[in-house]
Amino acid sequence: MVTTTAPPSKPVARALPAQKRGMTRKRREALAAYAFLAPDTLGLLIFVALPMVLAFGVAFFKVDGFGNYQYVGLANYKLMAGDDQLLASLKVTAIYVVTFVPIAFVVSFALAMLVRNHFKGIGWVRSAFFLPNVVSLVVVGLIWQFLLVDKRGALSKLLAPLGLGDVSFLGTPSLALGTYVVISVWFLMGYQMLVFLAGLKDVPRELEDAASIDGAGPWQRFRYVIWPLLRPTSFFVVVNSTIGAVTGLQAFDLVFVLTKGGPARATSTVVLYIYEQAFTFNNMGYAAALTTVVVAILVLCTGLMFGVTRGGRFDED
């Protein structure tokens, strides 16, 4: 009995070239991804990572801003323990964070739910809410300073019939920080609204319709359908706004233009205090030490948020 070996079928013969073509395509896609990531990666390394490393090194020196370096070891860090103005700035920053973050979260989420569904003029409404975020913070500060100027500002004239025309919103220590929070919320609510809108777009309408058919009311649909699916988005908003409240532009630019930390240091944030140490008192080494401590606190708080909430998932699923 003679046995013959059947020749390989054509699909098997063509398998290797197809695999090679697949590998080549994957390599091209990987190279394209690396090319798109390269500019941002270089920017982070040059403008974020490198300054952080240099600041950590400068923190061990006494630097007067004129090129004179003197190694002092941990003296800059020990100086923080007796710095009453630093403690006051940290207190102001903490109060600002615990008030601004939840208020901005609630307001922006409410706006996102308000403009979620399409209606006539929805584009104009969304643009109006987002418009403040497009304007420079310096311009925002100048506009609000003009509106809130004592006795002559537009807001003072509007409140004059109510007997509040003489109220100094930026000149009264008990009102300045609250005014700063309100302006910050007004500025950032449009950006956070868009983030929530993007998250709401990922909530399947089929789930809401199914819950509605089963008899779920608006609150039940929100609690059991919308909110669980928005947890990652909400987590991003909270972390992003917390970091921005401590080291973002509104933590320096806005308060510098509005009050420069006054009155009576009532709005002196920790970032503004670091700026004063570096460029007003030429104490670069101490400012660098303060910066490293603030960054360490932010990393610790962010890590705790990630650990407790599992990155916004809150569970194993």
WOBEL-V665278 format. One record per residue. N is the residue number from 1. RES is the residue in three letters. SS is DSSP state (hx for helix, st for strand, lp for the rest). OMEGA is omega in whole degrees, 0 to 359 (none if undefined). D_FIRST is the distance of its C-alpha to the first C-alpha in Angstrom with 1 decimal. Layout:
BEGIN
N|RES|SS|OMEGA|D_FIRST, N|RES|SS|OMEGA|D_FIRST
END
This chain:
BEGIN
1|MET|lp|184|0.0, 2|VAL|lp|178|3.8, 3|THR|lp|179|6.5, 4|THR|lp|178|9.9, 5|THR|lp|181|13.2, 6|ALA|lp|178|15.6, 7|PRO|lp|180|18.9, 8|PRO|lp|181|21.8, 9|SER|lp|183|23.9, 10|LYS|hx|178|27.3, 11|PRO|hx|178|29.4, 12|VAL|hx|180|27.9, 13|ALA|hx|181|28.7, 14|ARG|lp|184|32.2, 15|ALA|hx|183|32.8, 16|LEU|hx|177|34.1, 17|PRO|hx|179|36.6, 18|ALA|hx|178|37.9, 19|GLN|hx|179|38.4, 20|LYS|hx|178|40.2, 21|ARG|hx|178|42.4, 22|GLY|hx|178|43.2, 23|MET|hx|179|44.2, 24|THR|hx|179|46.4, 25|ARG|hx|179|48.0, 26|LYS|hx|178|48.8, 27|ARG|hx|178|50.3, 28|ARG|hx|178|52.5, 29|GLU|hx|178|53.6, 30|ALA|hx|179|54.5, 31|LEU|hx|178|56.4, 32|ALA|hx|179|58.3, 33|ALA|hx|178|59.2, 34|TYR|hx|180|60.4, 35|ALA|hx|178|62.4, 36|PHE|hx|181|64.1, 37|LEU|hx|186|64.9, 38|ALA|hx|181|66.2, 39|PRO|hx|180|69.7, 40|ASP|hx|180|70.4, 41|THR|hx|178|69.0, 42|LEU|hx|178|71.2, 43|GLY|hx|179|74.2, 44|LEU|hx|181|73.8, 45|LEU|hx|186|73.5, 46|ILE|hx|188|76.5, 47|PHE|hx|180|78.8, 48|VAL|hx|185|78.0, 49|ALA|hx|181|76.3, 50|LEU|hx|176|78.2, 51|PRO|hx|178|81.7, 52|MET|hx|178|80.8, 53|VAL|hx|179|80.0, 54|LEU|hx|178|83.2, 55|ALA|hx|178|85.3, 56|PHE|hx|178|84.0, 57|GLY|hx|181|85.1, 58|VAL|hx|182|88.4, 59|ALA|lp|180|89.2, 60|PHE|lp|182|90.0, 61|PHE|st|169|92.7, 62|LYS|st|185|96.1, 63|VAL|st|184|95.9, 64|ASP|lp|180|99.0, 65|GLY|lp|180|97.4, 66|PHE|lp|177|99.0, 67|GLY|lp|181|96.4, 68|ASN|lp|181|97.7, 69|TYR|st|176|95.2, 70|GLN|st|183|96.3, 71|TYR|st|181|93.8, 72|VAL|lp|179|95.0, 73|GLY|lp|182|91.9, 74|LEU|lp|184|91.9, 75|ALA|hx|180|95.4, 76|ASN|hx|179|94.4, 77|TYR|hx|178|92.4, 78|LYS|hx|180|95.3, 79|LEU|hx|182|97.6, 80|MET|hx|185|95.9, 81|ALA|hx|181|97.1, 82|GLY|hx|182|100.7, 83|ASP|lp|182|100.2, 84|ASP|hx|180|101.8, 85|GLN|hx|176|101.0, 86|LEU|hx|179|97.3, 87|LEU|hx|178|97.4, 88|ALA|hx|179|99.2, 89|SER|hx|177|96.7, 90|LEU|hx|178|93.8, 91|LYS|hx|178|95.6, 92|VAL|hx|180|96.1, 93|THR|hx|180|92.4, 94|ALA|hx|178|91.4, 95|ILE|hx|180|93.7, 96|TYR|hx|182|92.4, 97|VAL|hx|185|88.7, 98|VAL|hx|175|89.2, 99|THR|hx|183|91.2, 100|PHE|hx|186|89.4, 101|VAL|hx|180|85.8, 102|PRO|hx|180|86.1, 103|ILE|hx|179|88.5, 104|ALA|hx|179|86.4, 105|PHE|hx|183|83.3, 106|VAL|hx|182|85.0, 107|VAL|hx|182|86.7, 108|SER|hx|178|83.6, 109|PHE|hx|177|81.4, 110|ALA|hx|178|84.0, 111|LEU|hx|179|84.1, 112|ALA|hx|177|80.3, 113|MET|hx|181|80.4, 114|LEU|hx|184|83.3, 115|VAL|lp|180|81.6, 116|ARG|lp|182|78.1, 117|ASN|lp|183|78.2, 118|HIS|lp|172|78.8, 119|PHE|lp|184|82.2, 120|LYS|lp|181|84.4, 121|GLY|lp|182|85.3, 122|ILE|hx|180|82.8, 123|GLY|hx|179|82.1, 124|TRP|hx|180|85.7, 125|VAL|hx|179|86.2, 126|ARG|hx|179|83.2, 127|SER|hx|180|84.5, 128|ALA|hx|179|88.0, 129|PHE|hx|183|86.7, 130|PHE|hx|186|84.6, 131|LEU|hx|180|87.3, 132|PRO|hx|182|89.2, 133|ASN|hx|180|86.1, 134|VAL|hx|184|86.0, 135|VAL|lp|177|89.5, 136|SER|lp|180|90.2, 137|LEU|hx|177|91.5, 138|VAL|hx|178|94.5, 139|VAL|hx|178|95.4, 140|VAL|hx|179|94.8, 141|GLY|hx|180|97.1, 142|LEU|hx|179|99.8, 143|ILE|hx|181|99.6, 144|TRP|hx|175|100.0, 145|GLN|hx|177|102.7, 146|PHE|hx|180|104.5, 147|LEU|hx|188|104.0, 148|LEU|hx|181|105.2, 149|VAL|lp|187|108.1, 150|ASP|lp|172|111.0, 151|LYS|lp|183|113.4, 152|ARG|lp|181|112.4, 153|GLY|lp|181|108.7, 154|ALA|hx|181|107.3, 155|LEU|hx|178|106.3, 156|SER|hx|180|109.7, 157|LYS|hx|178|111.3, 158|LEU|hx|182|109.0, 159|LEU|hx|182|109.8, 160|ALA|hx|178|113.5, 161|PRO|hx|180|114.4, 162|LEU|hx|181|112.8, 163|GLY|lp|182|114.9, 164|LEU|lp|183|112.0, 165|GLY|lp|182|112.9, 166|ASP|lp|181|114.1, 167|VAL|lp|178|110.9, 168|SER|lp|185|109.3, 169|PHE|lp|180|105.6, 170|LEU|lp|182|104.8, 171|GLY|lp|179|108.0, 172|THR|lp|183|108.1, 173|PRO|hx|182|106.1, 174|SER|hx|182|105.2, 175|LEU|hx|188|103.9, 176|ALA|hx|183|102.3, 177|LEU|hx|177|99.1, 178|GLY|hx|177|98.6, 179|THR|hx|177|99.2, 180|TYR|hx|178|96.7, 181|VAL|hx|181|94.1, 182|VAL|hx|180|94.8, 183|ILE|hx|179|94.5, 184|SER|hx|178|91.2, 185|VAL|hx|178|89.8, 186|TRP|hx|182|91.0, 187|PHE|hx|189|89.3, 188|LEU|hx|186|85.9, 189|MET|hx|180|85.4, 190|GLY|hx|179|83.9, 191|TYR|hx|180|81.1, 192|GLN|hx|175|80.2, 193|MET|hx|179|80.4, 194|LEU|hx|177|77.7, 195|VAL|hx|178|75.5, 196|PHE|hx|177|76.0, 197|LEU|hx|177|75.3, 198|ALA|hx|177|71.9, 199|GLY|hx|179|71.1, 200|LEU|hx|178|72.2, 201|LYS|hx|181|69.9, 202|ASP|lp|177|67.0, 203|VAL|lp|183|68.2, 204|PRO|lp|178|66.2, 205|ARG|hx|181|68.6, 206|GLU|hx|179|66.2, 207|LEU|hx|178|67.1, 208|GLU|hx|179|70.8, 209|ASP|hx|179|70.5, 210|ALA|hx|178|68.6, 211|ALA|hx|179|71.3, 212|SER|hx|178|74.0, 213|ILE|hx|179|72.4, 214|ASP|lp|176|72.4, 215|GLY|lp|180|76.1, 216|ALA|lp|177|76.3, 217|GLY|lp|180|79.5, 218|PRO|hx|180|79.9, 219|TRP|hx|179|80.6, 220|GLN|hx|177|77.6, 221|ARG|hx|179|75.3, 222|PHE|hx|186|76.6, 223|ARG|hx|188|76.4, 224|TYR|hx|181|73.0, 225|VAL|hx|187|71.1, 226|ILE|hx|187|72.7, 227|TRP|hx|178|74.1, 228|PRO|hx|180|70.9, 229|LEU|hx|179|68.9, 230|LEU|lp|183|71.7, 231|ARG|hx|178|71.9, 232|PRO|hx|178|70.0, 233|THR|hx|179|72.2, 234|SER|hx|179|75.3, 235|PHE|hx|178|74.4, 236|PHE|hx|181|74.0, 237|VAL|hx|181|77.4, 238|VAL|hx|181|79.1, 239|VAL|hx|181|77.7, 240|ASN|hx|181|78.4, 241|SER|hx|177|81.9, 242|THR|hx|178|82.7, 243|ILE|hx|179|81.7, 244|GLY|hx|180|83.6, 245|ALA|hx|181|86.7, 246|VAL|hx|186|86.8, 247|THR|hx|183|85.8, 248|GLY|lp|182|85.4, 249|LEU|hx|182|87.6, 250|GLN|hx|179|89.7, 251|ALA|hx|179|90.5, 252|PHE|lp|186|92.3, 253|ASP|hx|185|92.8, 254|LEU|hx|182|94.2, 255|VAL|hx|179|96.4, 256|PHE|hx|180|97.7, 257|VAL|hx|185|98.8, 258|LEU|hx|190|100.2, 259|THR|lp|186|102.1, 260|LYS|lp|178|101.1, 261|GLY|lp|181|100.7, 262|GLY|lp|352|104.1, 263|PRO|lp|180|106.3, 264|ALA|lp|178|106.9, 265|ARG|lp|184|103.3, 266|ALA|lp|180|102.2, 267|THR|lp|181|99.2, 268|SER|lp|178|98.4, 269|THR|lp|183|94.6, 270|VAL|hx|178|93.0, 271|VAL|hx|177|91.5, 272|LEU|hx|178|95.0, 273|TYR|hx|177|96.4, 274|ILE|hx|178|93.7, 275|TYR|hx|180|94.7, 276|GLU|hx|179|98.4, 277|GLN|hx|184|97.7, 278|ALA|hx|191|95.8, 279|PHE|hx|175|97.8, 280|THR|hx|181|101.2, 281|PHE|lp|178|101.8, 282|ASN|lp|178|99.5, 283|ASN|lp|186|97.9, 284|MET|hx|181|94.3, 285|GLY|hx|179|93.2, 286|TYR|hx|177|94.3, 287|ALA|hx|178|92.8, 288|ALA|hx|177|89.4, 289|ALA|hx|177|89.6, 290|LEU|hx|180|90.4, 291|THR|hx|180|87.4, 292|THR|hx|179|85.0, 293|VAL|hx|180|86.4, 294|VAL|hx|178|86.1, 295|VAL|hx|179|82.5, 296|ALA|hx|178|81.7, 297|ILE|hx|179|83.3, 298|LEU|hx|178|81.3, 299|VAL|hx|179|78.0, 300|LEU|hx|181|78.8, 301|CYS|hx|179|79.8, 302|THR|hx|177|76.8, 303|GLY|hx|177|74.5, 304|LEU|hx|178|76.2, 305|MET|hx|179|75.7, 306|PHE|hx|182|72.0, 307|GLY|hx|183|71.7, 308|VAL|hx|185|73.7, 309|THR|hx|183|72.2, 310|ARG|lp|179|68.7, 311|GLY|lp|180|69.2, 312|GLY|lp|180|70.6, 313|ARG|lp|176|68.0, 314|PHE|lp|180|70.1, 315|ASP|lp|183|67.2, 316|GLU|lp|185|63.6, 317|ASP|lp|none|62.1
END
